[in-house]
């Protein structure tokens, strides 16, 4: 008999746990994940109020943090990891909002596309670890930040559309 894996024992869960442990090592200047999510949400609300898509909110936390890292690669990656954790939480919320719309075909499309999106991110982003660091400061971590944030923006728009009533 084959033993089923719980959701807590998948490779994705292990990776998220590792990321959260990395991000969980906060300094006094780091307000923590809930405050980071709130800061990005505030930026997205402002963008929405000004009828913009929200791409200007990508890097909202990481870029100022990166500037204070003064070229230290480990600190630069930590800046990206911190913001990536916030966008990851926002992505989960955006998926839940789409699902709340109750459109079976749309929910199936989001679920199916999630698998492809993860494969894209996990095959593309490590390439940035193999090229000159100036190409994308923070390397694969910044790539994951960018791809996750863009996915959130799309899912939020879809969530808004399927929940209009």
DODREN-681023 format. One record per atom (N, C-alpha, C, O, CB): chain; atom name; x, y, z; residue number from 1. Coordinates in steps of 0.02 Angstrom, whole numbers, plus 50000, padded with zeros to 5 digits. Each point is the difference from the previous one (the first is absolute). Glycine has a CB too. Example, Ala and Ser with C-alpha at 12.3 -4.5 7.8 and 13.67 -1.06 7.14 Angstrom:
BEGIN
   mol   atom      px      py      pz   seq
     A      N   50660   49716   50390     1
     A     CA   49955   50059   50000     1
     A      C   50045   50060   50000     1
     A      O   50052   49999   50033     1
     A     CB   49853   49942   50029     1
     A      N   50077   50112   49902     2
     A     CA   50042   50059   50003     2
     A      C   49961   50055   50037     2
     A      O   50025   50055   50008     2
     A     CB   50034   49913   49884     2
This chain:
BEGIN
   mol   atom      px      py      pz   seq
     A      N   50043   49941   50000     1
     A     CA   49957   50059   50000     1
     A      C   50045   50062   50000     1
     A      O   50047   50005   50040     1
     A     CB   49860   49933   50021     1
     A      N   50078   50107   49895     2
     A     CA   50038   50062   49994     2
     A      C   49977   50050   50052     2
     A      O   49940   50013   50008     2
     A     CB   50077   49966   49869     2
     A      N   50031   50050   50157     3
     A     CA   49983   50050   50051     3
     A      C   49992   50067   49967     3
     A      O   50043   50021   49962     3
     A     CB   50021   49915   50127     3
     A      N   49881   50098   49924     4
     A     CA   49988   50067   49972     4
     A      C   50042   50052   50036     4
     A      O   50009   49996   50061     4
     A     CB   49874   49971   49908     4
     A      N   50142   50080   49994     5
     A     CA   50038   50056   50029     5
     A      C   49951   50053   50023     5
     A      O   49953   50018   49965     5
     A     CB   50146   49959   49962     5
     A      N   49912   50049   50132     6
     A     CA   49959   50056   50022     6
     A      C   50027   50063   49967     6
     A      O   50057   50001   49977     6
     A     CB   49915   49943   50134     6
     A      N   49987   50107   49886     7
     A     CA   50021   50063   49970     7
     A      C   50060   50030   50035     7
     A      O   50038   50040   49971     7
     A     CB   49844   49980   49995     7
     A      N   50128   49961   50097     8
     A     CA   50056   50027   50038     8
     A      C   50066   49966   49984     8
     A      O   50053   50024   50022     8
     A     CB   49867   50004   50068     8
     A      N   50079   49917   49871     9
     A     CA   50061   49963   49985     9
     A      C   50017   50000   49926     9
     A      O   50033   49954   49976     9
     A     CB   49943   49975   50123     9
     A      N   50002   50120   49864    10
     A     CA   50016   50006   49930    10
     A      C   50064   50041   49991    10
     A      O   50018   50037   50046    10
     A     CB   49860   49953   49924    10
     A      N   50156   50004   49973    11
     A     CA   50058   50042   49988    11
     A      C   49984   50074   50003    11
     A      O   50040   50040   50024    11
     A     CB   50007   49870   49905    11
     A      N   49894   50109   50047    12
     A     CA   49981   50071   50002    12
     A      C   49993   50024   50072    12
     A      O   50020   50056   50017    12
     A     CB   49921   49932   49873    12
     A      N   50030   49970   50153    13
     A     CA   49993   50019   50070    13
     A      C   50068   50007   50033    13
     A      O   50012   50045   50041    13
     A     CB   49877   49897   49964    13
     A      N   50157   50013   49978    14
     A     CA   50067   50003   50028    14
     A      C   50035   50064   49978    14
     A      O   50034   50033   50039    14
     A     CB   49973   49842   49962    14
     A      N   49985   50143   49935    15
     A     CA   50031   50061   49975    15
     A      C   49971   50062   50034    15
     A      O   50036   50046   50019    15
     A     CB   49984   49898   49870    15
     A      N   49914   50057   50119    16
     A     CA   49967   50057   50033    16
     A      C   50022   50004   50073    16
     A      O   50012   50055   50026    16
     A     CB   49890   49935   49897    16
     A      N   50105   49953   50110    17
     A     CA   50023   50000   50069    17
     A      C   50070   50030   50004    17
     A      O   50014   50041   50045    17
     A     CB   49915   49858   49980    17
     A      N   50115   50081   49929    18
     A     CA   50067   50027   49999    18
     A      C   50000   50075   49988    18
     A      O   50038   50037   50032    18
     A     CB   50004   49854   49926    18
     A      N   49916   50132   49996    19
     A     CA   49995   50071   49987    19
     A      C   49975   50038   50061    19
     A      O   50026   50053   50017    19
     A     CB   49953   49922   49862    19
     A      N   49971   49997   50153    20
     A     CA   49973   50033   50059    20
     A      C   50051   50002   50057    20
     A      O   50002   50048   50038    20
     A     CB   49883   49916   49928    20
     A      N   50155   49984   50040    21
     A     CA   50053   50001   50050    21
     A      C   50051   50054   49984    21
     A      O   50024   50035   50045    21
     A     CB   49959   49843   49976    21
     A      N   50035   50128   49915    22
     A     CA   50047   50052   49979    22
     A      C   49971   50069   50014    22
     A      O   50034   50044   50027    22
     A     CB   50012   49880   49884    22
     A      N   49891   50085   50070    23
     A     CA   49968   50065   50009    23
     A      C   49985   50012   50074    23
     A      O   49995   50057   50022    23
     A     CB   49956   49935   49863    23
     A      N   50042   49954   50154    24
     A     CA   49983   50007   50070    24
     A      C   50056   50027   50043    24
     A      O   49989   50015   50059    24
     A     CB   49934   49892   49924    24
     A      N   50136   50101   49990    25
     A     CA   50056   50028   50039    25
     A      C   50000   50075   49990    25
     A      O   50039   50026   49960    25
     A     CB   50028   49867   50028    25
     A      N   49892   50141   50050    26
     A     CA   49990   50072   49991    26
     A      C   50048   50040   50044    26
     A      O   50022   49978   50053    26
     A     CB   49859   50001   49920    26
     A      N   50135   50080   50002    27
     A     CA   50037   50048   50040    27
     A      C   49950   50046   50032    27
     A      O   49940   49997   49985    27
     A     CB   50163   49996   49940    27
     A      N   49919   50051   50119    28
     A     CA   49954   50048   50030    28
     A      C   49969   50046   49949    28
     A      O   49944   50024   50011    28
     A     CB   50123   49970   50093    28
     A      N   49967   50019   49841    29
     A     CA   49974   50044   49948    29
     A      C   49950   49965   49955    29
     A      O   49964   50033   49962    29
     A     CB   50144   50030   50041    29
     A      N   49888   49872   50001    30
     A     CA   49955   49960   49958    30
     A      C   49934   49990   50037    30
     A      O   49999   49966   50051    30
     A     CB   50100   49976   49893    30
     A      N   49846   50085   50031    31
     A     CA   49937   49997   50036    31
     A      C   49968   49931   49999    31
     A      O   49953   49988   50039    31
     A     CB   50032   50131   49934    31
     A      N   50036   49835   49985    32
     A     CA   49972   49933   49999    32
     A      C   49951   49990   49943    32
     A      O   49979   50048   49968    32
     A     CB   50037   49947   50153    32
     A      N   49966   49941   49866    33
     A     CA   49959   49983   49943    33
     A      C   49932   50034   49997    33
     A      O   49980   50022   49946    33
     A     CB   50078   49871   50056    33
     A      N   49906   50112   50053    34
     A     CA   49934   50031   49999    34
     A      C   50005   50073   49980    34
     A      O   49960   50025   49960    34
     A     CB   50000   49896   50128    34
     A      N   50088   50114   49939    35
     A     CA   50010   50070   49982    35
     A      C   50023   50007   49927    35
     A      O   49982   50048   49966    35
     A     CB   50046   49979   50154    35
     A      N   50012   49925   49857    36
     A     CA   50022   50001   49930    36
     A      C   49941   49991   49952    36
     A      O   49995   50036   49950    36
     A     CB   50117   49919   50085    36
     A      N   49845   49998   49981    37
     A     CA   49940   49990   49959    37
     A      C   49957   50063   50001    37
     A      O   49975   50022   49948    37
     A     CB   50026   49853   50077    37
     A      N   49991   50155   50033    38
     A     CA   49959   50061   50006    38
     A      C   50030   50057   49960    38
     A      O   49964   50039   49969    38
     A     CB   50000   49925   50145    38
     A      N   50103   50042   49885    39
     A     CA   50032   50053   49962    39
     A      C   49988   49991   49925    39
     A      O   49987   50048   49964    39
     A     CB   50101   49963   50125    39
     A      N   49917   49927   49887    40
     A     CA   49987   49987   49929    40
     A      C   49927   50010   49985    40
     A      O   49983   50028   49947    40
     A     CB   50112   49891   50049    40
     A      N   49861   50059   50048    41
     A     CA   49927   50011   49990    41
     A      C   49985   50074   49995    41
     A      O   49959   50020   49958    41
     A     CB   50016   49875   50106    41
     A      N   50056   50146   49977    42
     A     CA   49989   50073   49997    42
     A      C   50023   50028   49933    42
     A      O   49967   50042   49970    42
     A     CB   50047   49966   50155    42
     A      N   50043   49968   49851    43
     A     CA   50024   50022   49935    43
     A      C   49952   49979   49945    43
     A      O   49985   50038   49954    43
     A     CB   50134   49953   50087    43
     A      N   49856   49947   49963    44
     A     CA   49952   49976   49950    44
     A      C   49935   50038   50002    44
     A      O   49969   50013   49948    44
     A     CB   50083   49874   50060    44
     A      N   49926   50131   50051    45
     A     CA   49938   50039   50007    45
     A      C   50008   50068   49968    45
     A      O   49955   50024   49965    45
     A     CB   50018   49917   50142    45
     A      N   50085   50090   49903    46
     A     CA   50014   50065   49969    46
     A      C   50000   49993   49924    46
     A      O   49972   50042   49965    46
     A     CB   50095   49994   50136    46
     A      N   49965   49912   49874    47
     A     CA   50002   49989   49928    47
     A      C   49930   49989   49972    47
     A      O   49982   50028   49948    47
     A     CB   50132   49922   50063    47
     A      N   49845   50012   50024    48
     A     CA   49932   49987   49979    48
     A      C   49959   50065   50000    48
     A      O   49962   50013   49953    48
     A     CB   50045   49871   50094    48
     A      N   50002   50157   50005    49
     A     CA   49964   50064   50004    49
     A      C   50019   50046   49942    49
     A      O   49960   50042   49979    49
     A     CB   50036   49947   50146    49
     A      N   50065   50003   49849    50
     A     CA   50023   50041   49944    50
     A      C   49993   49963   49934    50
     A      O   50030   50020   49950    50
     A     CB   50051   50037   50127    50
     A      N   49879   49889   49923    51
     A     CA   49985   49960   49940    51
     A      C   50064   49974   49966    51
     A      O   50007   50003   49939    51
     A     CB   49889   50065   50046    51
     A      N   50150   49907   50057    52
     A     CA   50062   49970   49973    52
     A      C   50001   49926   50019    52
     A      O   49964   49979   50046    52
     A     CB   50099   50132   49963    52
     A      N   49977   49851   49957    53
     A     CA   50003   49928   50009    53
     A      C   50035   49978   50064    53
     A      O   49983   49949   50028    53
     A     CB   50016   50041   49849    53
     A      N   50050   50049   50146    54
     A     CA   50035   49984   50062    54
     A      C   50071   49977   49991    54
     A      O   50032   49981   50049    54
     A     CB   49859   49991   49996    54
     A      N   50134   50028   49893    55
     A     CA   50069   49977   49990    55
     A      C   50050   50043   50038    55
     A      O   50055   49977   50017    55
     A     CB   49912   49980   49870    55
     A      N   50016   50106   50126    56
     A     CA   50045   50043   50037    56
     A      C   50009   49977   50073    56
     A      O   50045   50024   50034    56
     A     CB   49921   50071   49892    56
     A      N   49992   49859   50097    57
     A     CA   50006   49974   50068    57
     A      C   50049   49943   50005    57
     A      O   50019   49980   50055    57
     A     CB   49863   50054   49965    57
     A      N   50140   49939   49923    58
     A     CA   50049   49946   50000    58
     A      C   50068   50031   50017    58
     A      O   50024   50045   49966    58
     A     CB   49911   49887   49948    58
     A      N   50094   50044   50140    59
     A     CA   50063   50029   50024    59
     A      C   49989   50052   50054    59
     A      O   50047   50031   50023    59
     A     CB   50003   49947   49866    59
     A      N   49887   50033   50130    60
     A     CA   49982   50051   50049    60
     A      C   50041   49994   50064    60
     A      O   50019   50050   50030    60
     A     CB   49865   49952   49922    60
     A      N   50129   49937   50069    61
     A     CA   50040   49987   50060    61
     A      C   50072   49984   49983    61
     A      O   50047   50023   50033    61
     A     CB   49850   49937   50025    61
     A      N   50112   50000   49890    62
     A     CA   50066   49973   49985    62
     A      C   50049   50053   49974    62
     A      O   50058   49999   50018    62
     A     CB   49888   49893   49957    62
     A      N   50031   50154   49984    63
     A     CA   50046   50049   49970    63
     A      C   50030   50048   50052    63
     A      O   50060   50010   50000    63
     A     CB   49876   49981   49894    63
     A      N   50023   50038   50150    64
     A     CA   50031   50042   50052    64
     A      C   50046   49960   50045    64
     A      O   50053   50024   50021    64
     A     CB   49847   50051   49976    64
     A      N   50081   49864   50019    65
     A     CA   50041   49956   50041    65
     A      C   50066   49985   49965    65
     A      O   50053   50002   50030    65
     A     CB   49844   49948   50022    65
     A      N   50099   50035   49883    66
     A     CA   50059   49985   49960    66
     A      C   50048   50059   49999    66
     A      O   50061   49991   50003    66
     A     CB   49871   49931   49926    66
     A      N   50041   50138   50069    67
     A     CA   50042   50060   49999    67
     A      C   50041   50005   50064    67
     A      O   50057   50023   49999    67
     A     CB   49860   50035   49928    67
     A      N   50055   49920   50129    68
     A     CA   50037   50003   50064    68
     A      C   50049   49941   50007    68
     A      O   50044   50001   50043    68
     A     CB   49858   50058   50009    68
     A      N   50091   49890   49905    69
     A     CA   50045   49941   50003    69
     A      C   50069   50017   49974    69
     A      O   50048   49962   50013    69
     A     CB   49853   49963   49973    69
     A      N   50106   50129   49979    70
     A     CA   50065   50025   49975    70
     A      C   50041   49946   49965    70
     A      O   50060   49992   50013    70
     A     CB   49939   50091   50079    70
     A      N   49968   49879   49863    71
     A     CA   50036   49951   49960    71
     A      C   50011   49933   50033    71
     A      O   50027   49954   49968    71
     A     CB   50026   50140   49980    71
     A      N   49927   49898   50114    72
     A     CA   50007   49935   50034    72
     A      C   49949   49952   49970    72
     A      O   49940   50009   50009    72
     A     CB   50102   50047   50099    72
     A      N   49982   49893   49857    73
     A     CA   49957   49953   49964    73
     A      C   49952   49964   50048    73
     A      O   49940   49994   49984    73
     A     CB   50150   49990   49930    73
     A      N   49933   49993   50142    74
     A     CA   49957   49964   50047    74
     A      C   49944   50045   50025    74
     A      O   49942   49980   50004    74
     A     CB   50155   49948   50030    74
     A      N   49920   50134   49982    75
     A     CA   49949   50048   50023    75
     A      C   49952   50017   49944    75
     A      O   49940   50008   50011    75
     A     CB   50140   50039   50072    75
     A      N   49945   49959   49856    76
     A     CA   49957   50014   49942    76
     A      C   49950   49944   49989    76
     A      O   49941   50012   49988    76
     A     CB   50152   50055   49960    76
     A      N   49930   49871   50056    77
     A     CA   49955   49943   49993    77
     A      C   49950   49998   50057    77
     A      O   49941   49983   49989    77
     A     CB   50150   49953   49952    77
     A      N   49930   50081   50119    78
     A     CA   49954   50002   50057    78
     A      C   49945   50052   49990    78
     A      O   49943   49990   50019    78
     A     CB   50150   49972   50056    78
     A      N   49925   50094   49894    79
     A     CA   49950   50052   49984    79
     A      C   49947   49972   49953    79
     A      O   49940   50011   50010    79
     A     CB   50147   50079   50006    79
     A      N   49936   49874   49933    80
     A     CA   49953   49971   49952    80
     A      C   49958   49945   50033    80
     A      O   49940   49995   49987    80
     A     CB   50140   50031   49920    80
     A      N   49952   49933   50135    81
     A     CA   49964   49946   50033    81
     A      C   49945   50027   50046    81
     A      O   49946   49972   50005    81
     A     CB   50157   49957   49989    81
     A      N   49912   50126   50038    82
     A     CA   49951   50032   50045    82
     A      C   49938   50021   49960    82
     A      O   49944   49986   50021    82
     A     CB   50150   50054   50055    82
     A      N   49917   49994   49868    83
     A     CA   49942   50022   49961    83
     A      C   49966   49941   49966    83
     A      O   49939   49999   49993    83
     A     CB   50116   50111   49989    83
     A      N   49984   49841   49996    84
     A     CA   49971   49940   49969    84
     A      C   49951   49966   50048    84
     A      O   49947   49977   49979    84
     A     CB   50157   50007   49952    84
     A      N   49913   50013   50133    85
     A     CA   49955   49970   50049    85
     A      C   49933   50037   50002    85
     A      O   49947   49969   50007    85
     A     CB   50153   49993   50060    85
     A      N   49902   50104   49928    86
     A     CA   49939   50039   50001    86
     A      C   49958   49986   49937    86
     A      O   49940   49990   50004    86
     A     CB   50117   50099   50065    86
     A      N   49976   49911   49873    87
     A     CA   49963   49987   49937    87
     A      C   49973   49928   50000    87
     A      O   49947   49988   49971    87
     A     CB   50126   50096   49968    87
     A      N   49963   49869   50091    88
     A     CA   49976   49931   50004    88
     A      C   49936   49997   50040    88
     A      O   49953   49965   49981    88
     A     CB   50165   49992   50010    88
     A      N   49879   50079   50064    89
     A     CA   49938   50003   50040    89
     A      C   49945   50033   49960    89
     A      O   49942   49979   50003    89
     A     CB   50126   50027   50103    89
     A      N   49948   50047   49858    90
     A     CA   49950   50034   49958    90
     A      C   49975   49955   49944    90
     A      O   49942   50004   49981    90
     A     CB   50112   50106   50046    90
     A      N   49989   49847   49947    91
     A     CA   49980   49954   49947    91
     A      C   49949   49950   50026    91
     A      O   49950   49986   49968    91
     A     CB   50162   50027   49976    91
     A      N   49901   49960   50115    92
     A     CA   49953   49953   50030    92
     A      C   49932   50033   50010    92
     A      O   49948   49969   49987    92
     A     CB   50148   49971   50070    92
     A      N   49904   50121   49967    93
     A     CA   49938   50037   50010    93
     A      C   49964   50013   49933    93
     A      O   49939   49996   49996    93
     A     CB   50110   50057   50107    93
     A      N   49990   49963   49846    94
     A     CA   49970   50014   49934    94
     A      C   49968   49937   49971    94
     A      O   49947   50003   49969    94
     A     CB   50139   50087   50012    94
     A      N   49947   49853   50027    95
     A     CA   49971   49937   49976    95
     A      C   49935   49985   50037    95
     A      O   49951   49981   49970    95
     A     CB   50165   49975   50002    95
     A      N   49884   50054   50094    96
     A     CA   49939   49988   50039    96
     A      C   49943   50046   49976    96
     A      O   49942   49980   49997    96
     A     CB   50128   49986   50102    96
     A      N   49947   50096   49885    97
     A     CA   49949   50047   49976    97
     A      C   49971   49978   49933    97
     A      O   49940   50004   49990    97
     A     CB   50118   50089   50071    97
     A      N   49985   49884   49894    98
     A     CA   49975   49974   49936    98
     A      C   49953   49941   50013    98
     A      O   49946   49997   49972    98
     A     CB   50160   50041   49968    98
     A      N   49915   49916   50102    99
     A     CA   49960   49941   50016    99
     A      C   49933   50019   50030    99
     A      O   49950   49966   49989    99
     A     CB   50155   49968   50028    99
     A      N   49894   50119   50022   100
     A     CA   49938   50023   50032   100
     A      C   49948   50023   49949   100
     A      O   49941   50004   50016   100
     A     CB   50126   50029   50085   100
     A      N   49955   49983   49839   101
     A     CA   49954   50021   49948   101
     A      C   49953   49945   49978   101
     A      O   49946   50013   49974   101
     A     CB   50139   50068   49989   101
     A      N   49936   49857   50049   102
     A     CA   49955   49943   49987   102
     A      C   49996   49978   49927   102
     A      O   49954   49963   49982   102
     A     CB   49983   50076   50114   102
     A      N   50108   49983   49862   103
     A     CA   49999   49980   49930   103
     A      C   50045   49938   49991   103
     A      O   50061   50004   50001   103
     A     CB   49919   50116   49962   103
     A      N   49988   49822   50029   104
     A     CA   50036   49937   49997   104
     A      C   50054   49999   49946   104
     A      O   50056   49979   50014   104
     A     CB   49841   49965   50029   104
     A      N   50087   50079   49897   105
     A     CA   50049   49999   49945   105
     A      C   50059   50047   50014   105
     A      O   50058   49983   49985   105
     A     CB   49849   49989   49935   105
     A      N   50079   50085   50108   106
     A     CA   50053   50048   50016   106
     A      C   50043   49972   50057   106
     A      O   50062   50005   49997   106
     A     CB   49865   50092   49967   106
     A      N   50042   49874   50085   107
     A     CA   50039   49970   50055   107
     A      C   50045   49944   49974   107
     A      O   50057   49994   50021   107
     A     CB   49851   50034   50060   107
     A      N   50066   49931   49874   108
     A     CA   50040   49946   49971   108
     A      C   50058   50029   49960   108
     A      O   50056   49974   50002   108
     A     CB   49842   49952   49993   108
     A      N   50089   50127   49968   109
     A     CA   50054   50032   49960   109
     A      C   50054   50028   50045   109
     A      O   50060   49993   49985   109
     A     CB   49857   50034   49926   109
     A      N   50063   50004   50144   110
     A     CA   50050   50027   50047   110
     A      C   50040   49944   50031   110
     A      O   50061   50005   50005   110
     A     CB   49864   50093   50019   110
     A      N   50042   49849   49997   111
     A     CA   50035   49943   50030   111
     A      C   50049   49969   49950   111
     A      O   50058   49987   50018   111
     A     CB   49843   49990   50055   111
     A      N   50077   50012   49866   112
     A     CA   50044   49971   49949   112
     A      C   50058   50047   49983   112
     A      O   50057   49977   49994   112
     A     CB   49844   49960   49960   112
     A      N   50085   50126   50039   113
     A     CA   50052   50048   49982   113
     A      C   50051   50008   50056   113
     A      O   50058   50017   49987   113
     A     CB   49861   50043   49939   113
     A      N   50060   49928   50135   114
     A     CA   50046   50007   50057   114
     A      C   50057   49950   49993   114
     A      O   50058   50017   50014   114
     A     CB   49847   50020   50060   114
     A      N   50080   49903   49904   115
     A     CA   50052   49949   49991   115
     A      C   50050   50022   49946   115
     A      O   50060   49993   50009   115
     A     CB   49858   49917   50026   115
     A      N   50057   50116   49910   116
     A     CA   50043   50024   49946   116
     A      C   50041   50061   50022   116
     A      O   50058   50006   49983   116
     A     CB   49861   49950   49934   116
     A      N   50049   50088   50121   117
     A     CA   50034   50059   50023   117
     A      C   50058   49981   50047   117
     A      O   50054   50029   49995   117
     A     CB   49839   50038   49994   117
     A      N   50095   49887   50055   118
     A     CA   50053   49978   50046   118
     A      C   50058   49969   49960   118
     A      O   50058   50013   50015   118
     A     CB   49856   49966   50076   118
     A      N   50070   49980   49859   119
     A     CA   50053   49971   49958   119
     A      C   50040   50055   49964   119
     A      O   50061   49997   49997   119
     A     CB   49870   49899   49987   119
     A      N   50034   50154   49989   120
     A     CA   50033   50056   49967   120
     A      C   50047   50035   50048   120
     A      O   50059   50010   49985   120
     A     CB   49843   50004   49939   120
     A      N   50073   50005   50133   121
     A     CA   50040   50036   50050   121
     A      C   50060   49959   50022   121
     A      O   50056   50025   50004   121
     A     CB   49841   50034   50034   121
     A      N   50091   49877   49976   122
     A     CA   50053   49958   50026   122
     A      C   50051   49978   49948   122
     A      O   50055   49978   50017   122
     A     CB   49865   49983   50068   122
     A      N   50063   50044   49851   123
     A     CA   50049   49984   49948   123
     A      C   50036   50063   49976   123
     A      O   50059   49996   49983   123
     A     CB   49872   49906   49982   123
     A      N   50035   50155   50033   124
     A     CA   50030   50061   49976   124
     A      C   50044   50035   50053   124
     A      O   50056   50018   49986   124
     A     CB   49847   49995   49938   124
     A      N   50071   49995   50135   125
     A     CA   50035   50042   50050   125
     A      C   50069   49976   50019   125
     A      O   50045   50042   50009   125
     A     CB   49844   49986   50033   125
     A      N   50124   49907   49965   126
     A     CA   50069   49979   50017   126
     A      C   50052   50021   49948   126
     A      O   50059   50003   50016   126
     A     CB   49890   49901   50044   126
     A      N   50030   50110   49879   127
     A     CA   50048   50023   49949   127
     A      C   50034   50065   50021   127
     A      O   50057   50012   49982   127
     A     CB   49873   49934   49929   127
     A      N   50035   50095   50128   128
     A     CA   50029   50063   50023   128
     A      C   50055   49990   50051   128
     A      O   50040   50046   50012   128
     A     CB   49850   50008   49966   128
     A      N   50113   49887   50052   129
     A     CA   50056   49985   50046   129
     A      C   50064   49984   49962   129
     A      O   50054   49998   50030   129
     A     CB   49863   49959   50053   129
     A      N   50077   50031   49852   130
     A     CA   50058   49979   49960   130
     A      C   50030   50055   49958   130
     A      O   50050   49989   49965   130
     A     CB   49900   49899   50033   130
     A      N   50022   50172   50005   131
     A     CA   50025   50056   49961   131
     A      C   50028   50054   50046   131
     A      O   49993   49997   50061   131
     A     CB   49924   49978   49847   131
     A      N   50114   50074   50062   132
     A     CA   50031   50054   50038   132
     A      C   49950   50031   50049   132
     A      O   49943   50014   49981   132
     A     CB   50135   50009   49923   132
     A      N   49942   49987   50158   133
     A     CA   49954   50026   50051   133
     A      C   49966   50066   49982   133
     A      O   49945   50014   50024   133
     A     CB   50126   49929   50058   133
     A      N   49960   50098   49876   134
     A     CA   49969   50063   49982   134
     A      C   49940   49994   49956   134
     A      O   49962   50048   49991   134
     A     CB   50149   50001   50020   134
     A      N   49879   49892   49959   135
     A     CA   49943   49989   49955   135
     A      C   49934   50008   50037   135
     A      O   49954   50033   49976   135
     A     CB   50116   49890   49955   135
     A      N   49925   50047   50127   136
     A     CA   49941   50006   50041   136
     A      C   50023   49994   50073   136
     A      O   50008   49944   50026   136
     A     CB   49915   50006   49883   136
     A      N   50089   50107   50123   137
     A     CA   50025   49997   50070   137
     A      C   49955   49956   50043   137
     A      O   49939   50008   50000   137
     A     CB   50110   50107   49987   137
     A      N   49980   49838   50048   138
     A     CA   49961   49953   50039   138
     A      C   49987   49937   49961   138
     A      O   49971   49952   50027   138
     A     CB   49977   50142   50034   138
     A      N   50072   49905   49877   139
     A     CA   49998   49941   49957   139
     A      C   49931   49967   49999   139
     A      O   49950   50033   49989   139
     A     CB   50170   49951   50036   139
     A      N   49878   49950   49987   140
     A     CA   49938   49962   49993   140
     A      C   49946   50024   50049   140
     A      O   49941   49995   49985   140
     A     CB   50127   49907   49978   140
     A      N   49953   50123   50094   141
     A     CA   49951   50024   50049   141
     A      C   49960   50059   49972   141
     A      O   49939   50004   50009   141
     A     CB   50135   49956   50085   141
     A      N   49960   50086   49872   142
     A     CA   49965   50057   49970   142
     A      C   49956   49977   49942   142
     A      O   49947   50028   49989   142
     A     CB   50147   50048   50045   142
     A      N   49929   49874   49929   143
     A     CA   49958   49972   49946   143
     A      C   49936   49972   50030   143
     A      O   49945   50012   49973   143
     A     CB   50158   49961   49959   143
     A      N   49903   49989   50122   144
     A     CA   49940   49972   50032   144
     A      C   49954   50056   50026   144
     A      O   49939   49995   49995   144
     A     CB   50127   49902   50037   144
     A      N   49964   50154   49995   145
     A     CA   49961   50058   50023   145
     A      C   49961   50030   49942   145
     A      O   49940   50012   50006   145
     A     CB   50146   50011   50084   145
     A      N   49948   49990   49855   146
     A     CA   49968   50031   49942   146
     A      C   49944   49956   49972   146
     A      O   49944   50024   49989   146
     A     CB   50164   50033   49984   146
     A      N   49906   49879   50016   147
     A     CA   49949   49956   49971   147
     A      C   49941   49991   50046   147
     A      O   49943   49998   49977   147
     A     CB   50147   49943   49959   147
     A      N   49922   50053   50129   148
     A     CA   49946   49991   50048   148
     A      C   49957   50063   50003   148
     A      O   49939   49996   50001   148
     A     CB   50132   49925   50065   148
     A      N   49961   50137   49936   149
     A     CA   49962   50062   50004   149
     A      C   49957   50010   49938   149
     A      O   49942   50020   50005   149
     A     CB   50149   50030   50065   149
     A      N   49936   49937   49871   150
     A     CA   49960   50006   49939   150
     A      C   49940   49952   50001   150
     A      O   49945   50018   49979   150
     A     CB   50158   50017   49957   150
     A      N   49909   49905   50089   151
     A     CA   49944   49952   50004   151
     A      C   49946   50026   50048   151
     A      O   49941   49994   49986   151
     A     CB   50139   49911   49990   151
     A      N   49941   50124   50079   152
     A     CA   49952   50028   50048   152
     A      C   49957   50053   49966   152
     A      O   49939   50001   50008   152
     A     CB   50140   49975   50087   152
     A      N   49953   50069   49868   153
     A     CA   49963   50055   49968   153
     A      C   49947   49972   49953   153
     A      O   49944   50025   49999   153
     A     CB   50158   50049   50010   153
     A      N   49915   49876   49952   154
     A     CA   49952   49969   49954   154
     A      C   49943   49965   50038   154
     A      O   49942   50008   49984   154
     A     CB   50150   49977   49931   154
     A      N   49927   49977   50136   155
     A     CA   49949   49964   50038   155
     A      C   49953   50048   50037   155
     A      O   49940   49986   50007   155
     A     CB   50140   49919   50006   155
     A      N   49947   50150   50011   156
     A     CA   49957   50050   50034   156
     A      C   49949   50029   49951   156
     A      O   49941   50009   50018   156
     A     CB   50153   50019   50061   156
     A      N   49927   49986   49861   157
     A     CA   49953   50027   49949   157
     A      C   49946   49947   49985   157
     A      O   49941   50017   49995   157
     A     CB   50151   50055   49954   157
     A      N   49929   49865   50044   158
     A     CA   49952   49947   49987   158
     A      C   49953   49992   50060   158
     A      O   49939   49991   49990   158
     A     CB   50145   49951   49936   158
     A      N   49942   50061   50134   159
     A     CA   49959   49995   50060   159
     A      C   49949   50056   50003   159
     A      O   49942   49989   50019   159
     A     CB   50152   49957   50039   159
     A      N   49926   50115   49924   160
     A     CA   49953   50055   49998   160
     A      C   49944   49987   49950   160
     A      O   49941   50011   50014   160
     A     CB   50151   50069   50019   160
     A      N   49927   49894   49908   161
     A     CA   49951   49989   49947   161
     A      C   49950   49946   50019   161
     A      O   49940   50009   49988   161
     A     CB   50145   50025   49929   161
     A      N   49937   49911   50112   162
     A     CA   49954   49945   50015   162
     A      C   49959   50013   50063   162
     A      O   49954   49962   50015   162
     A     CB   50126   49961   49929   162
     A      N   49937   50129   50092   163
     A     CA   49962   50015   50061   163
     A      C   49957   50062   49993   163
     A      O   49972   50024   50049   163
     A     CB   50118   49923   50017   163
     A      N   49905   50080   49873   164
     A     CA   49955   50058   49989   164
     A      C   49929   49974   49999   164
     A      O   49984   49954   49962   164
     A     CB   50104   50109   49972   164
     A      N   49871   49964   50107   165
     A     CA   49929   49980   50002   165
     A      C   49958   50058   50021   165
     A      O   49938   49993   50005   165
     A     CB   50093   49888   50021   165
